[in-house]
């Protein structure tokens, strides 16, 4: 005779605030059991045992309920936009960081694993993120930047929006801060693109993507100073209308090219006098440019020394090969028979008597 008995056990699951990842994965309930048999009197105190083929454990998965409506299909409606936090122009070398203010909201059902991907130039590197406002108490933003080499023109960064669930009707505004390299070459405009998506599997919509541009300028440091030797004041005495005096203005600067603009203006009491024709103000522009004169002397000396070294090497090589040895001494020591054809007899010529 089989007896069945049931009992209830209360299982406490962690709260979403303490372990949010568990709200996506099902709860796995596992039960292990063994059999401890008691002696049976009418069977000579035999004890029942569990068959070796019988399983000693069982498990059951309990899934979390998703807020996906009656059709069980979660249709989120993500809307994302961003701006450069009121910055009108990015000055490379003067602006050390760039703040991007991001606004994202979900007007549909729950969105799972919502992520915003940013594509920006390589010179921008992610540093920190701060949540400005949200209509939910517990909402977290976590951002990171993918490692990339200097050869790559772009860098990818991503921000996870309240993983794993960005609830329906939720809205958040946060600021992502990026460091700007002081020697960056960003062209004339900075371009940043952001795309929001989730694991709900819905197609991308225009509201989930945003593109923004920012004018770029580069910081320079130009200093112009005037010296005390410049002319401060010039006067003329009565009766010296035809006389002339020199006015000298001296400036100091470290720039290679400077444009000097001089202005001469005649002022008079316009309440009492008037002028029919002519100009009372003129300007003269002078361009002063410093040109570096190239010194050819080191090149000439280097070429001459190199030529002498090359000549010495060629001469040494020819000497080693015996090119400069004279053959006259060997010709003098050559045997006579070699000159006479090899018969060993001397030949004389007799001159007949006259």
C-alpha positions in Angstrom: 0.0 0.0 0.0 1.4 3.4 -1.0 1.0 6.5 1.0 1.5 10.0 -0.4 2.1 13.0 1.9 2.6 16.6 0.8 4.1 19.5 2.7 4.7 23.2 1.9 8.0 25.0 2.1 8.5 28.7 1.8 11.3 29.8 -0.4 12.5 33.4 -0.1 14.0 34.8 -3.3 16.4 37.8 -3.3 14.9 41.2 -3.9 15.5 42.8 -7.3 17.5 45.6 -5.7 20.0 43.2 -4.1 20.4 40.7 -7.0 18.8 42.1 -10.2 20.3 39.5 -12.5 18.2 36.8 -10.9 15.0 38.4 -12.2 15.8 37.2 -15.7 16.9 33.6 -14.9 14.4 31.1 -13.6 14.5 29.8 -10.0 15.8 26.2 -9.9 14.3 24.2 -7.1 16.2 21.0 -6.3 15.1 18.3 -3.9 17.4 15.5 -2.7 15.9 12.6 -0.8 16.9 9.3 0.8 15.1 6.4 2.4 15.8 5.4 6.0 13.8 2.2 6.5 12.4 1.1 9.8 12.4 -2.6 10.8 9.2 -4.5 9.9 8.2 -6.9 12.6 6.2 -9.4 10.5 9.2 -9.7 8.1 11.7 -10.6 10.6 12.8 -7.0 11.1 13.8 -6.5 7.5 14.4 -2.9 6.5 13.1 -1.4 3.2 15.7 0.2 1.0 15.6 2.5 -2.1 16.1 0.8 -5.4 19.4 1.6 -7.0 17.5 2.6 -10.2 15.4 5.1 -8.4 16.5 8.8 -8.7 17.5 10.4 -5.5 16.9 14.0 -6.6 14.6 16.1 -8.7 14.5 19.7 -9.9 12.0 22.2 -11.2 12.4 25.6 -12.8 10.2 28.5 -11.8 10.2 31.3 -14.3 9.6 35.0 -13.4 6.6 36.6 -14.8 7.4 39.2 -17.5 5.3 42.4 -18.0 4.7 41.7 -21.6 0.9 42.0 -21.9 -1.5 39.3 -22.9 0.4 38.3 -26.0 3.6 37.5 -24.0 5.6 39.6 -26.4 7.6 42.4 -24.8 7.3 45.4 -27.1 9.5 48.2 -25.8 9.6 51.7 -27.3 13.0 53.2 -26.7 13.7 56.9 -27.5 17.2 58.3 -27.1 18.8 61.6 -27.8 21.9 63.5 -26.5 23.6 66.9 -26.7 27.0 68.3 -25.7 25.8 69.9 -22.5 25.6 73.4 -23.9 29.1 73.5 -25.3 29.2 75.5 -28.6 32.8 74.8 -29.7 35.3 72.2 -28.6 38.8 73.7 -28.3 41.4 71.0 -28.5 44.2 71.8 -26.0 42.0 74.0 -23.9 38.9 71.8 -23.2 40.2 68.8 -21.3 36.9 66.9 -21.2 33.6 66.6 -23.1 30.3 66.0 -21.3 27.5 64.3 -23.3 24.0 64.6 -21.8 21.9 61.6 -22.7 18.1 61.3 -22.4 16.5 57.9 -22.7 13.0 56.7 -22.1 10.9 53.6 -22.6 7.2 54.4 -23.4 6.4 50.7 -24.1 6.6 47.5 -22.2 9.7 46.3 -20.2 12.9 46.5 -22.1 15.6 43.8 -21.4 19.3 44.4 -21.4 19.0 48.0 -22.8 22.3 49.3 -24.1 23.4 52.6 -25.7 26.4 52.4 -28.0 28.4 55.5 -28.8 30.8 55.8 -31.8 33.3 58.6 -31.5 36.8 59.5 -32.6 39.7 57.7 -31.2 40.9 60.8 -29.3 37.9 60.6 -27.0 38.2 58.1 -24.1 35.4 57.4 -21.6 36.1 58.5 -18.0 32.9 58.6 -15.8 29.1 58.7 -15.8 26.6 60.5 -13.5 22.8 60.1 -13.3 21.1 63.4 -13.3 17.5 62.5 -12.9 15.1 59.6 -13.2 11.4 58.9 -12.5 12.3 55.6 -10.7 14.1 55.3 -7.4 16.5 52.5 -8.2 17.9 53.1 -11.6 21.6 52.4 -12.5 23.7 53.5 -15.4 27.0 51.7 -16.1 29.3 52.7 -19.0 32.5 51.3 -20.4 34.8 51.9 -23.3 36.2 49.2 -25.6 40.0 49.0 -25.9 41.3 50.0 -29.3 44.6 50.6 -30.9 45.9 54.0 -32.1 45.6 52.9 -35.7 41.8 52.7 -35.5 40.0 56.0 -36.3 37.0 55.4 -34.1 36.3 54.2 -30.5 33.2 52.4 -29.3 31.7 53.0 -25.9 28.6 51.6 -24.3 26.2 52.4 -21.4 24.0 49.8 -19.8 20.7 51.3 -18.8 19.4 49.7 -15.5 20.3 46.1 -16.4 18.6 43.8 -16.7 15.2 45.5 -17.0 14.5 49.0 -18.1 10.9 49.2 -17.0 8.1 50.4 -19.2 7.4 54.1 -18.6 10.9 54.6 -17.1 12.9 57.7 -18.1 16.5 58.8 -17.2 18.9 61.6 -17.9 22.6 61.0 -17.4 26.0 62.6 -18.3 28.8 60.6 -19.8 32.2 62.3 -19.5 35.0 61.7 -22.1 38.6 62.9 -21.9 39.9 64.8 -24.9 43.5 64.3 -25.9 45.4 67.6 -25.9 47.2 66.7 -29.2 44.2 65.3 -31.0 43.5 66.0 -34.6 39.7 66.0 -35.0 39.4 67.9 -38.2 37.0 70.8 -38.2 34.0 69.0 -36.7 33.5 66.4 -34.0 31.0 63.7 -34.9 29.3 61.4 -32.4 26.7 58.7 -33.1 24.6 56.9 -30.5 22.3 53.8 -31.0 20.0 52.3 -28.4 18.9 48.7 -28.5 17.7 45.8 -26.3 17.3 42.1 -26.3 13.6 42.3 -27.0 14.4 41.7 -30.7 12.4 44.6 -32.2 13.7 46.4 -35.3 15.6 49.6 -35.0 13.6 52.8 -35.2 14.7 56.4 -36.0 14.0 57.4 -32.4 16.6 54.9 -31.1 19.4 56.6 -33.0 20.9 60.0 -32.8 23.8 61.9 -34.4 25.4 65.2 -33.3 28.3 67.4 -34.5 30.3 70.0 -32.8 32.7 72.6 -34.3 36.3 72.1 -33.5 39.0 74.7 -32.9 42.6 74.3 -31.7 44.3 76.3 -29.0 47.3 78.4 -29.8 49.5 80.6 -27.7 50.5 83.9 -29.3 52.2 86.6 -27.3 53.1 90.1 -28.6 54.8 92.6 -26.3 55.9 96.2 -26.9 59.3 97.5 -25.9 60.1 100.7 -24.0 62.2 102.0 -26.9 59.1 102.7 -29.0 58.3 106.3 -29.7 55.8 107.6 -27.1 55.3 111.2 -28.2 56.1 113.5 -31.2 55.4 117.3 -31.4 56.0 120.0 -33.9 56.6 123.7 -33.3 54.9 126.5 -35.1 56.5 127.3 -38.4 57.7 123.7 -38.9 54.9 122.6 -41.2 57.3 121.0 -43.7 59.4 119.2 -41.1 59.2 115.5 -40.5 60.1 113.1 -37.7 60.3 109.4 -37.4 57.9 107.4 -35.3 59.2 103.9 -34.3 57.2 101.2 -32.7 59.0 98.0 -31.6 57.4 94.7 -30.7 58.6 91.3 -29.6 57.0 88.0 -30.6 58.0 84.4 -31.1 55.9 83.9 -34.2 57.4 83.3 -37.6 55.0 85.6 -39.4 53.4 88.8 -38.1 51.1 91.4 -39.7 51.6 95.0 -38.5 48.6 97.3 -39.0 49.2 101.1 -38.6 46.3 103.5 -38.5 46.5 107.3 -38.9 43.4 109.3 -38.0 42.8 113.1 -37.9 40.3 114.2 -35.4 38.6 117.6 -35.1 35.7 119.3 -33.5 32.9 118.0 -35.6 30.4 120.2 -33.8 32.1 123.2 -35.2 33.8 122.1 -38.4 32.8 119.9 -41.3 34.7 118.4 -44.2 33.4 118.2 -47.8 35.8 115.7 -49.3 38.8 113.6 -48.4 39.6 110.9 -45.8 40.5 111.5 -42.3 41.6 107.9 -41.5 44.0 105.6 -43.4 45.6 102.2 -42.6 48.9 100.7 -43.7 49.6 97.0 -43.4 53.1 95.5 -43.2 53.8 91.7 -43.2 56.9 90.7 -41.3 58.0 87.1 -41.9 61.0 85.3 -40.6 62.6 83.0 -43.2 65.1 80.4 -42.2 68.3 80.4 -44.3 69.5 76.9 -45.0 73.1 76.3 -44.2 74.7 74.2 -46.9 78.2 74.0 -45.3 77.5 70.9 -43.2 76.2 69.1 -46.3 79.3 70.1 -48.3 81.7 69.0 -45.6 79.9 65.7 -45.1 79.9 65.0 -48.8 83.6 65.7 -49.1 84.5 63.6 -46.1 82.4 60.8 -47.5 84.0 61.0 -50.9 87.5 60.8 -49.3 86.6 57.8 -47.3 85.2 56.1 -50.3 88.3 56.8 -52.3 90.5 55.4 -49.5 88.5 52.2 -49.4 88.8 51.8 -53.2 92.5 52.4 -53.1 93.0 49.9 -50.3 91.0 47.2 -52.2 93.1 47.7 -55.3 96.3 47.5 -53.3 95.2 44.2 -51.8 94.6 42.8 -55.2 98.1 43.8 -56.4 97.0 46.4 -58.9 99.9 48.7 -58.0 102.8 46.1 -58.1 105.2 46.7 -61.0 106.2 43.8 -63.3 109.5 45.2 -64.6 111.7 43.4 -62.1 110.1 40.1 -62.9 110.8 40.7 -66.6 114.5 41.4 -66.0 114.9 38.2 -64.0 113.3 36.1 -66.7 115.6 33.3 -68.1 117.2 33.9 -71.5 116.0 30.6 -73.0 112.5 31.8 -72.6 113.4 34.8 -74.9 115.2 32.7 -77.5 112.6 30.1 -78.0 114.0 27.5 -75.5 117.0 25.9 -77.5 119.7 27.2 -75.1 122.1 28.3 -77.9 123.1 31.9 -78.4 122.8 33.3 -81.8 125.3 35.9 -83.2 125.2 37.8 -86.4 128.5 38.1 -88.4 129.1 41.2 -90.3 131.0 40.6 -93.6 134.3 42.4 -94.1 134.2 45.3 -96.3 
